[in-house]
Amino acid sequence: MGVLRDLGCLQLDPTSAVARSHLLVLWSRLGPYDPEDLDRLLWQERRLFEYWAHSASIVLTEDYPIHSAVMRRLGTKSRPWSEKYQAWLDANQALRRYVHSEIRRKGPLPLKHFEDRAMMSWYSTGWTSNRNVSGMLDFLWTKGKIMVAGRSGGQKLWDLAERCLPEWTPRERLTMREVVRRAAQKSLRALGVARPRHIQQHYIRNHYPGLKEVLAELEAEGRIVCVELREDGGVWPGPWYVHKDDLPLLDKLAGG
């Protein structure tokens, strides 16, 4: 949990040359550990869950108010879907109702359980072409209607979010301004030192409306500090920021 709090999110990747990416990241920071401990946090204690953060990631349930604000924002005027995607969703309302109903009645369920009842097939030049059911599951997932309830042989098992989240899940409804204030600090602390564009690309990637103003506000409050990065007598283009809680680390670095 300490590592997850430091990172903000733990990126998932299906590639597994030695082991899956998130397991390697934990090993690089913890040394030898039992992967069943992570499974327990995910599927039994539910202190973690899978969501689209920096990318497909493991995130903390205690941070749910931040992620739920992103869920609400997706598909709205401030964050609309593309015209092509919206047209696909509009044409496949029956598929959406069918998938949601099956999960409600029979979940948790794997992808292979569902029939492809799409009225309009999704077309792309990539691997998602004609994958209508997985596309609808991803839509319901990003909107926070369903969650990954577990895995069987590497396959996701989908269930209603209300059945996956523990009772103690914080439900505070944050404004996007407060979301950006909290997320920007989490992103900066995960990165250590960062420019605004680095903060923008981490944690809740590209969901930082008004980031420039928020960073100025946090700097005025003394929560973050503007610093210079020097190398070989030159100064790196900035601005660069460090969180005030990490300033003692600079003294340690200076002390060798």
Beta strands, then each sheet from edge to edge (+ up, - down):
strand 1: 10-11
strand 2: 48-52
strand 3: 56-60
strand 4: 146-152
strand 5: 155-160
strand 6: 224-227
strand 7: 230-231
strand 8: 234-235
strand 9: 240-243
sheet 1: 1+ 3- 2+
sheet 2: 4+ 5-
sheet 3: 6+ 9-
sheet 4: 7+ 8-
end
